[in-house]
Amino acid sequence: MREKHVVVVGAGMAGLVSALLLSHQGVKVTVVDKAPAVGGKIRQLHPNGFAVDSGPTVFTMRWVFDEIFSAVDVSLDRLLKLSPLPVLGRHAWADGSALDLYADPLASVDAIGRFAGLSEANNFERFCLKVREVYDTLQAPYIQSDSPSMLQLMGALGPKGLGVLASLGAMSTLWDSLGKYFADARLRQLFARYATYCGSSPWQAPATLMLIAQVEMDGVWAIEGGMHALPQCMETLAKQRGAHFVLGQACQQINTSAGQVTGVTLESGQTIQADAVVFNGDVSALRAGLLGGSVSRATKPASGERSLSAVTWSIHAKTHGFDLDRHNVFFQNHYASEFTDIFKRQQLPQAPTVYVCAQDRGLGLEPPAEGERLLCLVNAPAVGDKNVLTDEAIEQCQHNSFQLLQRCGLEVQTSASNTHRTTPTVFNQLFPATGGALYGQATHGWMSAFSRPTAKSQIAGLFLAGGSVHPGPGVPMAAMSGRLAGAAVMDHLGSISRSTRVVTSGGMLTH
Ligand SMILES: Cc1cc2nc3c(=O)[nH]c(=O)nc-3n(C[C@H](O)[C@H](O)[C@H](O)COP(=O)(O)OP(=O)(O)OC[C@H]3O[C@@H](n4cnc5c(N)ncnc54)[C@H](O)[C@@H]3O)c2cc1C
């Protein structure tokens, strides 16, 4: 039988997973990425020459990677050093209050009791039971399903399906639902922030997104060498299985003939024939026709709004004052205004929440005296393709963000040379047709989770993988979508092998 060839466009997490799993099964794989290194959003910048993780920093759901590595006969633990973080997150407010959440739930209960009183500690325990229930209920029929639909979910939930969904909070917003658990405004604010993990507003996201709290309570790990070590390791594994990488070269067109994918054309003009293509960019690039007219209808039109973008600062600097842990969130007092600014006014938030990943901390580490590596992030509207964010507006956002840190007691000695800023405009250049949206389509409204495209596109031989595709954004979720795309490609290759078999008088002959 002729060797089957698959081109994977994009070496983000999902593309790497597809490439690794397919090459392990003996498929010839070529991975093409316009970036000079693998990883996509998992990227490093080098302020002052120090490698700073400048994309995802919170690594959760390690079981997804345990499964993927074991499927290619290697052990995640033998290849990468993962250390569980005892403190999941440190949260601070300008009034001087601060709360740590811990990997040990009882430690979190105690901390919440000290922070907001016994009744809120009890409420947190109630909340924990609910998020466990939401996670356990939706894990198999939704998160792990290859093509979830409302009908299928109802089937899985049984005769009381709609009632079960309602009781999980699918029809109410995360913000409203949290009001039933927490009287303390800071706790409501803290847990509402989980909506932003998939680029959404707590005021519009369904309460089922509280399951992200469970994901975090199940463990957050630090990867030795930084997040970037993960895609690098996967690139090596895929190469060992024969995958070929073409980096620094954009795919200009996905080619089709008679409605079937035939390969890709790169920006150099080179054409690569393929039996299937996995597209790991954002599906909005397909819809915008950036990969050619013949695949612009590979998915249904977008049915919702873009998710959050961000302004980030990758920094190597000395800090003073506030005792940072690995993951820190600094909250402001006008929480709703952040999301009104971003989603309604399409402008940078006047009062941003600031996330700071202190990459030399956690696990009892002390940062080096000469300076430490930080990623600071604030949410922003995905308008990076609209030329509306002025330099003044970005400077103002930077001022407001670092002023909030100061009010919470943290001084960061930033300068032009030790800080690398990334805006929605840059994110839009890195991830075309997104406007800088980092998490696909926002999860707004209770049906939105069903409107993401699935691995199988509407064009034969074209498969989709990544954060804009089911089951959604986040490193482990993108990895799961890469696995689903890999499986769908294998089915497709099997079916085209069967259809090219010709029955002869002597038996089966395979082309
Ligand atoms: C600042 C930031 C912070 C985040 N924080 C977290 C976090 O803490 N935890 C978490 O789990 N997730 C986080 N995320 C989300 C997470 O990073 C993403 O959901 C996930 O990495 C997306 O992977 P992906 O498979 O969709 O590929 P992507 O990372 O989107 O990569 C797609 C790749 O396709 C390439 N590409 C696109 N078009 C073409 C083309 N035409 N030709 C060639 N190549 C092309 C791009 O260059 C890119 O390399 C964060 C994201 C960002 C940006």
The ligand as a Gaussian input file, in Angstrom:
#p B3LYP/6-31G(d) Opt

LIG

0 1
 C       -0.816000      34.819000      26.886000
 C       -1.542000      33.492000      26.957000
 C       -1.755000      32.900000      28.181000
 C       -2.407000      31.663000      28.255000
 N       -2.512000      31.040000      29.472000
 C       -2.887000      29.745000      29.514000
 C       -2.656000      28.983000      30.688000
 O       -2.110000      29.475000      31.680000
 N       -3.029000      27.666000      30.691000
 C       -3.565000      27.077000      29.577000
 O       -3.840000      25.863000      29.612000
 N       -3.772000      27.785000      28.440000
 C       -3.429000      29.091000      28.379000
 N       -3.523000      29.787000      27.207000
 C       -4.212000      29.164000      26.066000
 C       -3.332000      28.127000      25.383000
 O       -2.052000      28.644000      25.202000
 C       -3.922000      27.774000      24.035000
 O       -5.295000      27.417000      24.158000
 C       -3.206000      26.611000      23.353000
 O       -1.813000      26.669000      23.522000
 C       -3.590000      26.678000      21.890000
 O       -2.997000      25.643000      21.159000
 P       -3.419000      25.381000      19.664000
 O       -3.258000      23.950000      19.400000
 O       -4.725000      25.995000      19.396000
 O       -2.322000      26.099000      18.775000
 P       -1.767000      27.577000      18.742000
 O       -0.928000      27.775000      19.925000
 O       -2.848000      28.548000      18.484000
 O       -0.797000      27.482000      17.491000
 C       -1.264000      27.521000      16.166000
 C       -0.049000      27.514000      15.261000
 O       -0.493000      27.541000      13.920000
 C        0.400000      28.335000      13.188000
 N       -0.261000      28.779000      11.972000
 C       -1.446000      29.418000      11.862000
 N       -1.721000      29.658000      10.572000
 C       -0.697000      29.146000       9.853000
 C       -0.418000      29.070000       8.472000
 N       -1.247000      29.570000       7.540000
 N        0.732000      28.484000       8.087000
 C        1.590000      27.966000       9.003000
 N        1.368000      28.006000      10.317000
 C        0.228000      28.591000      10.745000
 C        0.766000      29.467000      14.126000
 O        1.999000      30.060000      13.753000
 C        0.852000      28.723000      15.453000
 O        2.157000      28.292000      15.722000
 C       -2.887000      31.033000      27.082000
 C       -2.680000      31.645000      25.844000
 C       -1.999000      32.840000      25.779000
 C       -1.694000      33.436000      24.441000

